[in-house]
Amino acid sequence: MYYSDYSQGITLKGRFRESAARKYFQQLTATVDFCHNRGAYHCDLKPENIILHETENLKVSDFGLSTIYEIKRQDACGTPAYVVPEVINKRRYDGEKADIWSCGVILFVLLAG
């Protein structure tokens, strides 16, 4: 996750307190839900694609691998540590479920460091 005032970003390393992780995870899942309700699937969610603004509000960035209204995908995209097992196994996968999986991995990273 990066801290940014939109002109510079600083990587936040280490473990987050549970209250902070919860706050950021809730913002992340609300953002992902907003996108999914409009048929957009990010398909590359990871801490490096999340910007923490100086107001401590999350911004999701890098929609370069995203897809709209295409739930089942076959192409291998995303960052290996954050993708669903189907991507690794080169099987068709659901973009919505892939984003949810990635959110779970991000939560683990926030709590474990």
Steps between C-alpha positions, in 0.01 A plus 500: 500500500627846418449826683456782257403861468474421127851633441708244684445155640661331797474125546352411835677194633442282798192391681194718550308518825178304485286816512689657208495177299124474556445860389704459182352159423147638535587783262656253256202265500258793463699621198511152348127458561435835329695384194341155493150648517585686180644192327867595542756248626851619590683165464829630647423613853813516716646745752707671229176594323349662807577861579451636849417867467608746768138498625548126567250407232587222259516542126526195276725555199633320192193369325719390206400132532139570591204372305143618467206259490730207424467281805674184377856555381763263373801728467761481771518847648577641839783465747571136595490553877153659478321300227244222539629142461312471169738753343805301614337180369418671166125445532211736435425720798238741621629861511269588788615207712861569404471853641345368821783246536755777452328710768542210743871475420535876548330475841750230598788724388360794698480292817814288461732753342 
